[in-house]
Amino acid sequence: MTLTEFTLSRRVTVIMIVLGIVLLGFIAISRTKQQLFPTITFPQITIVTEYANAAPEEIETLVTKPIEEVLGSVSGLRKMISVSREGKSMITISFSWGIDIDFASLAVREKIDLVKEKLPKEASDPQVVKFDPLARPIMILSVTGPLKLMDLKMIAEKTLKDNLEKVDGVASAGLSGGVDREIVIEVDQGRLLAAKLSILGISDQLEKTNLSYPAGSIKKGLYEYLIRTVGEYKKIDEIPYTVAGMEQKEPLRRKETSFMEKSSAFSPRDTVEMQRDKTRREMLTKRLIYFNDIARVNDTFKDVTSISRYNGMPNISISIQKQADGNTIQVCERVREALFLLQEELESQKVKCEIIYDGSTFIKAAIQDVVDNAWQGGLLAFLCLLLVLRNFISAFVVVLVIPVTVMGVFFLMFVKGITFNMMSLAGVTLGIGMVIDNGIVIIENIFRMRQEGKEAHEATIDGTEEVMLPIISSSLTNIAVFFPLIIFVPGVAGQIFKDLSWTVIFSLVVAIFASLFIVPLFAVKMKIKGALAHKEGEEGGKKSKLGEKLDNWVQTFLGRTEAYQNRVMIMVLLSAFGLFLVGVFIMGRLEQTVIPKVDQGQFLIKINMPVGTNIAGTDEFSTPIEKIIGKNKWVESISLSIGSSGEGEGAVETLRASQAQILVTLKKDRKQTTDGVLQEIRKEVDKLDNKGAEIGYIAGESEFAFAAGGSKPISIEVKGYDLKILSELTDQVEKLLSQMDGVFGILDD
């Protein structure tokens, strides 16, 4: 029994198979993650080691070089770059494409374990982190209100941060901006010496006093009660009256001239009295020293390490980071739901929380565009088939293959672990144009045999079996085009286009079976009118007026086209060759990129002040730039971040006090492109005195543009051992680059 005979004889079974494919497709849709681009694994690992308050020279000598020496023997190592800065060492090692990064990171950890004992005791353990340039916050919140920054930050931490980190899929919620409360105890050195106490001693005493500790248990009747000593401070007024130590005085010496004192015969009562008197004298030689005697307690704030503003107003910024396996769209939706539930509590505290960046918005828009293109392409394919076949039922049967194929592809994507992203959905859209070819070939061959006089059942079987091998071979040729992209294309391009290739291959494979199942199932029941149903000895059915008009128009158009080609065949060939040459010429002038540029309506400005600039100096320089941006009529919001609050340090690269970032969001109804607005702002900023600062402009043309704060498309390395000579050469290179057309935003790291 052939496949077509099975289809016609087991109709219910075939229908159930088709419905099962559709059901599996719907289940896969609900469980497949959605993201903008495919998951990309970069063959890079970063080793971060912190050594607080150490200078870059000590970091390089004591931390960076020992780690570099042991990492040089790691298998598959291609390149190693290290950055030693104040308090932190960062070593980035690159491997060849195709290496298993998990095993590589394991080998790196084994090598680092060999050198841990040689590192300074004050240094933290090296952290091994896989490089991911797309690991940026999926959502940024702005918390504002008519409160002090300390109270505002406390509300943001206790109410928002703690609740948002409990949301399923959220990895962390980092705070930026505001000030933190700090209790400072200023010790008077003179009084400390007079009391014969040490600074370490009173520090230990304070730590031991501010402590709650379990003290065992007691049994009473049938119950057992746990006992704990509660000694933590509840208010600041308790600190000054904490015992810091005990002052020792020299006892008064006097001669024992009393007869009673010299006599050895005392009554028991006299002995007790004498012992009490001695104890009183010893107590007079000791005195308790309180913190109030040697120090002053101040309720103040910590030094400001980060500044955050939204549209020129101080705020608390909350960056939401998702888990590695989290669905960006779903996590953002859950965060929005959590914010809605917290809205009433925030309003009672007069606090306003706004979403200033939502990474899911652009992802949903991009995916929706692809989906719209898909169904519009399917509709156009149906109209084209209706125009050519001139039969509604025939066109509908062929187009019916599309949704079944798409559902089958979604199920195979779920099994393969492919997410819904721009590339995978683009592959599905590309496959839609190919899947209907099989249906067209089958149904046209069935109609041809019906014209020859065969019965519907016989024509369906013979017509399908006759073109089965050509259909399979045609699909295999298309698969042969995309399959090499999966195996032979390395690097980022290979990982990006791998999803597209898989979805196209899935579409072609599923389309073969969908066409062989669905088209014969409906073609055998169709009543063909007109020429398609003509049998020998029978007159063709009557056509509708619309069908006759379409048929006459098509025949007239084809006749004129054929006559025109016969008359000017040489001119047609020359025109085609000329268009080919023009296309080759234009292709050489088009910009070549891995990811198409998309105007997201956002751009980033990075400010690097000279090393050593404090946070106040960076803020002073950033304020005029912030005002220039605010004057542009196409700007909707401005988010400024300076420095780091200390959260997320270690594996995550944070801003220094001399660094600032400005995220600018443009209006949706603007009449200017993002790059155009960026150039206008850049011209105004260039008029300012840069005070030695370096300003970089990153247009949000793709997710990779914002990755790691905006990586540059071209990187030039100047190597050497003398820092002074390197600085001079770097200045010369920057000067030459600034004179080139089209080059701007040069940053010196």
TISEDREN-430803 format. One record per residue (C-alpha): x, y, z; residue in one letter. Coordinates in steps of 0.02 Angstrom, whole numbers, padded with zeros to 5 digits, always signed. Example, Ala and Ser with C-alpha at 12.3 -4.5 7.8 and 13.67 -1.06 7.14 Angstrom:
# TISEDREN-430803
+00615-00225+00390A;+00684-00053+00357S;
This chain:
# TISEDREN-430803
+00000+00000+00000M;+00072+00166-00053T;+00065+00324+00052L;-00073+00398-00055T;-00178+00239-00047E;-00157+00240+00143F;-00214+00422+00147T;-00371+00388+00047L;-00416+00226+00135S;-00379+00288+00312R;-00455+00461+00308R;-00496+00469+00494V;-00320+00415+00540T;-00243+00545+00426V;-00356+00682+00494I;-00310+00634+00672M;-00125+00639+00626I;-00147+00814+00554V;-00245+00874+00706L;-00112+00797+00819G;+00023+00896+00729I;-00079+01055+00751V;-00107+01018+00936L;+00079+00985+00965L;+00115+01149+00878G;+00001+01246+00993F;+00080+01163+01146I;+00253+01208+01081A;+00201+01390+01057I;+00153+01406+01240S;+00316+01330+01301R;+00445+01403+01184T;+00545+01554+01241K;+00538+01718+01146Q;+00690+01827+01122Q;+00758+01950+00996L;+00906+01851+00932F;+00959+01669+00946P;+01058+01617+01099T;+01240+01650+01058I;+01383+01567+01150T;+01544+01666+01136F;+01707+01570+01161P;+01767+01693+01293Q;+01789+01682+01480I;+01823+01825+01601T;+01916+01803+01765I;+01880+01941+01891V;+01979+01963+02051T;+01953+02103+02176E;+02090+02173+02287Y;+02017+02323+02379A;+02115+02486+02385N;+02263+02415+02288A;+02347+02519+02153A;+02349+02457+01971P;+02536+02417+01983E;+02509+02304+02134E;+02357+02225+02051I;+02460+02182+01898E;+02609+02114+01996T;+02521+02020+02135L;+02360+01962+02050V;+02356+01976+01861T;+02527+01904+01814K;+02517+01749+01926P;+02346+01706+01852I;+02407+01738+01674E;+02554+01621+01698E;+02445+01471+01744V;+02312+01510+01612L;+02440+01507+01472G;+02437+01317+01470S;+02247+01299+01450V;+02205+01194+01297S;+02128+01287+01150G;+02179+01460+01211L;+02187+01584+01068R;+02205+01757+01148K;+02222+01831+01322M;+02189+02013+01370I;+02206+02081+01547S;+02155+02246+01625V;+02225+02295+01795S;+02142+02443+01875R;+02120+02508+02051E;+02052+02369+02160G;+02010+02247+02019K;+02094+02130+01895S;+02003+02072+01739M;+02075+01941+01622I;+01981+01895+01463T;+02034+01737+01372I;+01969+01688+01201S;+01957+01514+01128F;+01930+01449+00952S;+01753+01441+00886W;+01671+01273+00911G;+01751+01234+01079I;+01638+01178+01222D;+01642+01333+01333I;+01580+01236+01485D;+01728+01117+01481F;+01843+01264+01446A;+01780+01358+01600S;+01806+01200+01704L;+01986+01188+01644A;+02012+01372+01687V;+01946+01346+01863R;+02065+01199+01888E;+02213+01307+01836K;+02159+01450+01950I;+02148+01332+02099D;+02335+01302+02080L;+02377+01486+02106V;+02248+01537+02237K;+02372+01514+02380E;+02495+01633+02297K;+02372+01777+02288L;+02363+01908+02428P;+02256+01856+02576K;+02155+02017+02561E;+02109+01977+02381A;+01944+01892+02343S;+01934+01723+02257D;+01943+01740+02067P;+01773+01726+01983Q;+01759+01637+01816V;+01618+01706+01709V;+01565+01658+01533K;+01558+01808+01417F;+01385+01861+01362D;+01371+02034+01280P;+01181+02023+01278L;+01170+02000+01467A;+01101+02172+01500R;+00953+02226+01606P;+00786+02180+01529I;+00698+02320+01620M;+00748+02482+01707I;+00634+02567+01833L;+00639+02746+01898S;+00581+02779+02076V;+00541+02960+02120T;+00444+03051+02255G;+00441+03205+02371P;+00552+03116+02498L;+00733+03122+02551K;+00848+03016+02445L;+00888+02906+02595M;+00704+02869+02628D;+00671+02847+02442L;+00811+02720+02427K;+00751+02627+02580M;+00576+02612+02506I;+00649+02558+02339A;+00753+02425+02426E;+00625+02358+02550K;+00467+02374+02447T;+00522+02356+02266L;+00689+02265+02263K;+00641+02130+02388D;+00474+02095+02301N;+00539+02101+02122L;+00680+01979+02158E;+00546+01853+02209K;+00467+01861+02036V;+00490+01701+01938D;+00629+01724+01811G;+00711+01876+01892V;+00893+01848+01940A;+00930+02013+02027S;+00870+02191+02048A;+01013+02315+02067G;+00992+02489+02139L;+01083+02645+02081S;+01079+02820+02150G;+01024+02888+02318G;+01119+02888+02483V;+01139+02760+02621D;+01126+02792+02807R;+01285+02770+02907E;+01322+02780+03094I;+01496+02855+03118V;+01586+02844+03286I;+01723+02976+03295E;+01849+02925+03428V;+01948+03058+03521D;+02128+02997+03516Q;+02178+03090+03673G;+02038+03021+03779R;+02069+02848+03709L;+02252+02854+03765L;+02205+02926+03934A;+02087+02781+03963A;+02226+02660+03910K;+02116+02578+03778L;+02153+02529+03598S;+02051+02560+03442I;+02044+02373+03404L;+01986+02338+03581G;+01839+02456+03576I;+01795+02395+03401S;+01785+02216+03465D;+01686+02274+03616Q;+01560+02362+03503L;+01543+02208+03394E;+01517+02094+03545K;+01387+02210+03619T;+01283+02229+03460N;+01243+02045+03451L;+01097+01926+03473S;+01146+01749+03520Y;+01059+01587+03570P;+01074+01545+03755A;+01011+01367+03764G;+00841+01308+03822S;+00743+01270+03980I;+00611+01139+04014K;+00453+01175+04109K;+00323+01041+04121G;+00284+00970+03952L;+00362+01115+03858Y;+00538+01165+03810E;+00577+01349+03786Y;+00721+01417+03683L;+00819+01560+03760I;+00910+01694+03662R;+01002+01849+03718T;+00947+02003+03621V;+01081+02135+03622G;+01066+02222+03454E;+01044+02410+03455Y;+00869+02473+03423K;+00909+02659+03423K;+01063+02769+03412I;+01046+02836+03589D;+01100+02666+03655E;+01273+02673+03574I;+01349+02814+03681P;+01309+02717+03841Y;+01392+02558+03782T;+01540+02503+03889V;+01701+02524+03791A;+01818+02461+03927G;+01874+02482+04108M;+01999+02608+04174E;+02123+02546+04305Q;+02181+02664+04447K;+02327+02640+04567E;+02261+02589+04740P;+02297+02704+04890L;+02433+02634+05003R;+02431+02669+05192R;+02524+02597+05340K;+02438+02467+05443E;+02460+02548+05615T;+02299+02489+05692S;+02315+02360+05826F;+02164+02271+05755M;+02248+02259+05584E;+02410+02190+05657K;+02328+02066+05770S;+02299+01893+05702S;+02159+01851+05820A;+01996+01910+05741F;+01821+01857+05760S;+01729+01792+05607P;+01623+01948+05602R;+01778+02060+05599D;+01850+01958+05457T;+01695+01983+05350V;+01695+02169+05381E;+01878+02181+05333M;+01847+02084+05171Q;+01704+02201+05123R;+01812+02351+05156D;+01949+02280+05045K;+01824+02249+04904T;+01761+02429+04916R;+01939+02494+04902R;+01972+02386+04748E;+01812+02446+04664M;+01866+02624+04691L;+02022+02586+04586T;+01916+02533+04431K;+01799+02638+04324R;+01688+02592+04175L;+01728+02688+04015I;+01579+02721+03900Y;+01586+02768+03716F;+01513+02935+03766N;+01674+02969+03863D;+01796+02938+03721I;+01696+02962+03559A;+01555+03054+03474R;+01416+02962+03383V;+01352+03041+03221N;+01200+02988+03120D;+01255+03032+02943T;+01267+02964+02765F;+01393+02860+02670K;+01499+02939+02536D;+01402+02954+02374V;+01465+02821+02252T;+01328+02834+02121S;+01214+02967+02050I;+01055+02933+01954S;+00937+03057+01871R;+00784+03039+01762Y;+00738+03190+01655N;+00850+03298+01764G;+00772+03246+01930M;+00863+03138+02059P;+00791+02963+02067N;+00828+02785+02117I;+00860+02673+01968S;+00820+02487+01977I;+00896+02371+01845S;+00807+02204+01824I;+00917+02060+01767Q;+00834+01899+01709K;+00894+01722+01738Q;+00992+01638+01600A;+00848+01524+01550D;+00712+01654+01575G;+00591+01712+01440N;+00616+01899+01421T;+00436+01936+01372I;+00361+01828+01510Q;+00479+01896+01643V;+00438+02075+01595C;+00252+02036+01603E;+00273+01961+01777R;+00369+02115+01834V;+00230+02227+01770R;+00102+02123+01866E;+00208+02136+02024A;+00219+02325+02003L;+00031+02335+01982F;+00006+02242+02146L;+00131+02358+02234L;+00055+02516+02161Q;-00065+02547+02306E;+00074+02528+02435E;+00188+02645+02337L;+00051+02777+02322E;+00022+02771+02510S;+00207+02814+02532Q;+00196+02951+02398K;+00317+02859+02285V;+00302+02845+02096K;+00381+02702+01996C;+00400+02719+01808E;+00467+02597+01679I;+00598+02692+01580I;+00662+02543+01481Y;+00574+02381+01435D;+00675+02258+01332G;+00521+02156+01288S;+00439+02299+01194T;+00556+02293+01045F;+00561+02103+01048I;+00371+02093+01038K;+00367+02223+00901A;+00501+02134+00800A;+00419+01964+00819I;+00249+02037+00777Q;+00321+02112+00618D;+00385+01942+00565V;+00217+01861+00606V;+00124+01995+00507D;+00239+01967+00360N;+00206+01780+00371A;+00017+01789+00364W;+00021+01927+00233Q;+00137+01818+00129G;+00017+01672+00148G;-00129+01782+00094L;-00035+01843-00058L;+00011+01664-00102A;-00173+01617-00094F;-00221+01763-00207L;-00086+01716-00332C;-00147+01536-00334L;-00326+01594-00355L;-00272+01701-00502L;-00177+01561-00588V;-00285+01409-00546L;-00446+01509-00562R;-00528+01393-00434N;-00560+01442-00253F;-00564+01265-00183I;-00402+01217-00269S;-00311+01370-00203A;-00381+01342-00029F;-00323+01160-00023V;-00145+01209-00071V;-00139+01352+00055V;-00206+01236+00190L;-00035+01153+00190V;+00042+01313+00262I;-00036+01316+00438P;-00011+01128+00461V;+00171+01145+00409T;+00198+01294+00524V;+00126+01199+00674M;+00239+01052+00636G;+00389+01167+00623V;+00348+01246+00792F;+00344+01074+00872F;+00513+01027+00796L;+00584+01194+00854M;+00529+01153+01031F;+00609+00981+01022V;+00770+01055+00952K;+00773+01193+01083G;+00757+01336+00959I;+00675+01493+01026T;+00555+01612+00941F;+00668+01749+00878N;+00688+01857+00725M;+00798+01731+00635M;+00695+01574+00670S;+00531+01659+00625L;+00613+01731+00469A;+00657+01552+00422G;+00476+01501+00445V;+00421+01647+00336T;+00549+01600+00204L;+00489+01420+00209G;+00308+01471+00179I;+00350+01517+00000G;+00426+01346-00029M;+00298+01234+00055V;+00158+01276-00066I;+00262+01222-00215D;+00235+01039-00172N;+00047+01062-00159G;+00038+01154-00325I;+00133+01016-00415V;+00022+00879-00341I;-00145+00961-00373I;-00100+01014-00551E;-00046+00836-00592N;-00209+00768-00521I;-00308+00893-00627F;-00211+00842-00782R;-00257+00660-00756M;-00437+00707-00724R;-00432+00794-00893Q;-00370+00634-00971E;-00527+00545-00913G;-00472+00455-00756K;-00587+00438-00609E;-00559+00549-00457A;-00490+00409-00346H;-00375+00339-00480E;-00317+00511-00536A;-00277+00561-00358T;-00170+00407-00326I;-00081+00407-00494D;-00057+00596-00497G;+00018+00599-00322T;+00130+00446-00344E;+00196+00511-00509E;+00266+00673-00436V;+00317+00607-00264M;+00500+00578-00307L;+00519+00745-00400P;+00444+00834-00249I;+00564+00748-00129I;+00715+00783-00240S;+00664+00965-00260S;+00650+00986-00071S;+00817+00900-00045L;+00902+01024-00162T;+00835+01168-00057N;+00891+01080+00102I;+01065+01058+00026A;+01076+01248+00013V;+01041+01283+00196F;+01120+01131+00278F;+01301+01192+00255P;+01258+01350+00354L;+01234+01238+00507I;+01400+01146+00490I;+01527+01253+00399F;+01490+01434+00447V;+01587+01478+00606P;+01577+01624+00726G;+01433+01737+00769V;+01360+01727+00593A;+01349+01538+00603G;+01258+01541+00769Q;+01138+01676+00713I;+01091+01595+00547F;+01086+01420+00620K;+00908+01445+00682D;+00854+01512+00513L;+00931+01361+00425S;+00850+01236+00543W;+00676+01313+00525T;+00689+01314+00335V;+00743+01132+00336I;+00602+01088+00456F;+00478+01180+00343S;+00533+01083+00189L;+00530+00915+00276V;+00359+00941+00357V;+00290+01015+00195A;+00328+00852+00101I;+00219+00747+00216F;+00087+00884+00238A;+00066+00897+00049S;+00059+00708+00025L;-00072+00693+00163F;-00182+00847+00143I;-00190+00881-00045V;-00246+00705-00098P;-00368+00698+00048L;-00466+00848-00019F;-00427+00832-00205A;-00519+00667-00220V;-00681+00748-00158K;-00673+00907-00261M;-00790+00934-00407K;-00687+01012-00544I;-00776+01125-00665K;-00725+01186-00833G;-00571+01125-00926A;-00495+01044-00772L;-00639+00919-00760A;-00654+00885-00946H;-00669+00702-00992K;-00665+00622-01161E;-00837+00628-01234G;-00901+00756-01108E;-00925+00940-01123E;-00838+01049-00998G;-00938+01132-00863G;-00985+01311-00879K;-00868+01442-00809K;-00925+01588-00707S;-00915+01760-00783K;-00774+01807-00665L;-00679+01648-00713G;-00702+01685-00898E;-00640+01864-00877K;-00487+01807-00777L;-00450+01671-00906D;-00464+01792-01052N;-00355+01922-00963W;-00219+01795-00922V;-00217+01724-01097Q;-00209+01897-01174T;-00067+01951-01058F;+00033+01792-01090L;+00006+01808-01277G;+00065+01988-01282R;+00216+01947-01174T;+00267+01802-01285E;+00246+01907-01443A;+00348+02048-01366Y;+00488+01931-01316Q;+00498+01857-01490N;+00515+02028-01568R;+00642+02106-01451V;+00729+01953-01380M;+00902+02027-01399I;+00849+02188-01311M;+00773+02086-01169V;+00935+01988-01147L;+01041+02145-01150L;+00926+02228-01023S;+00938+02079-00908A;+01128+02076-00921F;+01135+02264-00889G;+01028+02247-00734L;+01145+02110-00674F;+01296+02224-00693L;+01207+02365-00602V;+01163+02247-00461G;+01343+02190-00444V;+01401+02372-00439F;+01273+02419-00306I;+01312+02263-00203M;+01493+02317-00186G;+01440+02484-00114R;+01312+02419+00011L;+01361+02411+00194E;+01396+02236+00256Q;+01334+02191+00430T;+01295+02030+00524V;+01133+02096+00597I;+01022+02218+00500P;+01016+02391+00575K;+00852+02434+00658V;+00801+02605+00721D;+00753+02567+00901Q;+00730+02750+00949G;+00867+02745+01081Q;+01050+02789+01092F;+01184+02787+01225L;+01316+02916+01270I;+01469+02858+01367K;+01576+02985+01460I;+01751+02940+01522N;+01832+03074+01627M;+02020+03069+01666P;+02063+02931+01788V;+02052+02995+01966G;+01907+03114+01937T;+01786+03104+02082N;+01600+03081+02062I;+01564+03266+02090A;+01679+03314+01946G;+01598+03187+01830T;+01426+03253+01879D;+01481+03432+01846E;+01537+03387+01671F;+01385+03279+01631S;+01255+03409+01682T;+01280+03525+01531P;+01271+03376+01413I;+01110+03322+01497E;+01037+03496+01470K;+01087+03497+01285I;+00999+03331+01259I;+00843+03393+01349G;+00828+03541+01229K;+00808+03428+01077N;+00625+03421+01027K;+00631+03236+00979W;+00693+03177+01149V;+00563+03094+01262E;+00666+03043+01414S;+00844+03050+01481I;+00917+02928+01607S;+01087+02973+01682L;+01197+02855+01784S;+01364+02902+01862I;+01472+02781+01959G;+01413+02623+02044S;+01323+02590+02207S;+01432+02438+02239G;+01295+02312+02198E;+01336+02190+02062G;+01522+02215+02076E;+01639+02071+02046G;+01590+01975+01892A;+01492+02120+01819V;+01585+02269+01749E;+01522+02425+01837T;+01545+02611+01812L;+01686+02699+01901R;+01669+02870+01983A;+01749+02946+01828S;+01623+02864+01709Q;+01445+02910+01661A;+01313+02841+01543Q;+01164+02932+01471I;+01022+02829+01396L;+00914+02935+01282V;+00742+02878+01222T;+00664+02968+01074L;+00482+03003+01036K;+00389+02877+00929K;+00309+03009+00818D;+00475+03093+00774R;+00517+03145+00596K;+00704+03118+00619Q;+00803+02957+00624T;+00897+02906+00781T;+01064+02933+00696D;+01008+03106+00638G;+00959+03158+00815V;+01122+03086+00880L;+01225+03188+00758Q;+01132+03348+00804E;+01168+03321+00989I;+01349+03275+00953R;+01379+03440+00862K;+01314+03537+01012E;+01414+03434+01137V;+01575+03458+01037D;+01563+03645+01071K;+01588+03616+01258L;+01756+03612+01345D;+01788+03426+01362N;+01910+03447+01508K;+02005+03294+01451G;+01849+03186+01443A;+01814+03058+01307E;+01636+03049+01242I;+01569+02900+01145G;+01404+02891+01051Y;+01320+02723+01023I;+01165+02719+00914A;+01043+02582+00965G;+01041+02498+00796E;+01038+02323+00871S;+01056+02232+01036E;+01241+02209+00998F;+01264+02398+00991A;+01211+02413+01174F;+01304+02257+01229A;+01431+02291+01366A;+01391+02476+01357G;+01410+02486+01169G;+01555+02396+01088S;+01640+02483+00943K;+01639+02410+00767P;+01827+02440+00749I;+01956+02413+00886S;+02140+02459+00869I;+02267+02392+00994E;+02430+02481+01032V;+02551+02364+01121K;+02713+02396+01214G;+02801+02399+01383Y;+02828+02585+01411D;+02665+02669+01464L;+02730+02842+01420K;+02773+02793+01242I;+02608+02699+01226L;+02513+02855+01279S;+02603+02959+01147E;+02570+02832+01010L;+02388+02818+01061T;+02367+03007+01046D;+02443+03003+00872Q;+02326+02864+00817V;+02175+02958+00884E;+02229+03114+00792K;+02245+03020+00627L;+02078+02933+00650L;+01988+03095+00692S;+02040+03166+00523Q;+01955+03025+00427M;+01782+03050+00354D;+01643+02955+00440G;+01741+02921+00601V;+01676+02990+00765F;+01659+02939+00946G;+01840+02880+00971I;+01866+02809+01146L;+02032+02771+01228D;+02017+02628+01354D;
